[in-house]
Amino acid sequence: MFQLCYRVHSMMEKLAQFTDIRCCLIVGGLSSKVWFLKMQETALRSMPDVVVATPGRMIDHLRNSMSVDLEDLAVLILDEADRLLELGFNAEIRELVRLCPKRRQTMLFSATMTEEVDELVKLSMTKPMRLAADPSTKRPATLTEEVVRIRRMREVNQEAVLLALCSKTFTEKAIIFSGTKQAAHRLKILFGLAGFKAAELHGNLTQVQRLDALELFRKQQVDFLIATDVAARGLDIIGVQTVINYACPRDLTSYVHRVGRTARAGREGYAVTFVTDNDRSLLKSIVKRAGSKLRSRIVAEQSIIKWSHMIEQMEDQVAAILQEEREERILRKAEMEATKAENMIAHKDDIYSRPKRTWFATEKEKKSVAKAAKRAMERGFLDGFLASGKGDSLEKENGSGNNVISAQQAEDLKMKEKRKREREKNLPRKKRRKLEAARERLEDENQIDKLKEGGRENKKEKAGISLVGIGYRRAKAVKAVKKAQDAGKIGRKANKKSERPSQTNQSRTEEMRELFQSDMSERKQKRSIRGAGKKKSKNSFKSKSRYE
């Protein structure tokens, strides 16, 4: 999302450079310094015309910054809505929609219209108008798609096949998509040792490092950009000639997004996909989509053998570089902790005098959202999960363990049940009655099971419930006795406990009798006072003695 925000902001700056339209960028990850947050807060206070922001950072400022709100918002634009939901930003988007004024215009852009996106449309828009552009699976006419079959016996030489292609055929302006961050980093090291200019782009890098990698590739200072699916959407780099899917994408949608980085705006481009025996289903989808224009590329055997030997010789260097990087990370972390401790001691008063910041989602919750999103994407579905991420109550901890259900999962189950009930309304009457009868029978069985399992506990609960009325009456009687004692109508009870329980019961009975008699006498006096002020009616059915 950061890359998309950065690209939109840079484009807005270029378009508005000769106008008085002001635009500001509100994203996280660039710096955690207080001055950087203050700078963003100052930009928001200056009332810019356009704010390009990530959901989490915008909510952070709305919660913790002074005089920052959305009261004057006129237009809300949600770009790449399906991607936002996949990354677990569902709760943040809902919170932003809640904070926005109702009288606004809302625009929602999405490459795919899933059930989750439909729910977001219902939540954030009123009477929406749907506009459909080109189909998501439509291929550009200038795109040439190729497939490299990796046989089972040659899967170990997949890196050699890639280096062979990049050394002879696709030598510049190529984006290589890897499946994992570790694989992308290893390829970057191999490319560097082989003498190729390459940059990497994945989730283990900071936002500054990602920007540097993009700038190097955009300015053609490097020939190859090795990336994960972080770069599959939201990037518009002019002149990308080739996209190489080193790791086969999960589905056709991911494939379309990846190859969409090339052959843009009428330019020619190549898309090369490495397909193993396990990727036959995706290969069929690609063949169906591309038709007769799909080509099969064969890499020379001699070139593969040559690069295989070179990779074997570079293994020791790769291991040494990875070990050195691990040690540097540990050392850097220790230095950061030491610097943090020094700052805490040196600037203790300033730090503790600041108002405590509140967070919509903690780091632990964000990580759990990301993990859940990754698992859902690997399975190929997003049921039960909307950016990890996690329901409207992300402020509560999700807990741990396999049997713990998060707030978002509980909300999704409710929505599923609601949709199921809505579908049942359209069924014939007989089927509806059968479903209702089956549901009631199931509920009764569950109740019986619960009663059998917790019989003793239920008995205790029932006993407690039945004693509520008695306890209330007893408390009321005690208060009445105390009131009568304060008024002097009843003598106070001695502090010493009676030796005989029968005498104690007798004294209590006498006290209650006296209390009852005094209460009855007060009621008679009140009635006599009320009756004295009223005229006696001829048709009154009440006795004369009451008014005399």
PECORQUI-V206167 format. One line per field, one symbol per residue. phi: phi as a letter, one per 20 degrees, with the letter a starting at -180 (. if undefined). burial: + if it has 16 or more other C-alpha atoms within 10 Angstrom, else -. A space follows every 10 residues. Layout:
phi: ???
burial: ???
//
This chain:
phi: .fffffffff fffffdfdce fdccdccdnf adffffffff fffffflffc ddbegffffg ffeddemdbd fefdcdddel fffgffenef ffffffffef ffebddccdb fcdeffffff fffdcdlfde cdefgfefef feeddccdfd fgfdffefff ffffffeded eblcddedec ffffffffff fffeneebcd bbffefffff ffffffffem ececdebefg efcndcdfnf ecddefdfff bfffffffff fdlelneeac cdcecefedf ffgffffffe mfefddddef fffffgffff fffegfffff ffffffffff ffffffffff ffffffdgff ffefffeddf bfffffffff fffffffffn bcfnbd..br gfdffeffnc ofeedfffff ffffffffff fffffeffff ffffffffff ffffffffff fffdffffff ffffffefff ffffffffff fffffffnfc fffffffffd ffffffffff ffffffffff ffffffffff ffedefefef eeffffde
burial: +++++++++- -++------- -+++++++-- ------+--+ +-++-----+ ++++++++++ ++--+--++- -----+--++ ++++++++++ +++++++--+ -----+-+-- +----++--+ +--++----- --------++ --++++++++ ------++++ ++++++---+ -++++++++- +-++++++++ +----+++++ ++----+--+ +-++-+++-- -++++++++- +++++++-++ +++++++++- ++--++++++ ++++---+++ ++++++---- -++--++--+ ---+------ --++--++-- +--+---+-- ---------- ---------- ---------- --------++ +---++-+++ ++++-++--- -+-+++++++ ++-++--+-- -----++++- ++-------- ---------- ---------- ---------- ---------- ---------- ---------+ +--++----+ ---------- ---------- ++-++----- ---------- ---------- ------+-
//
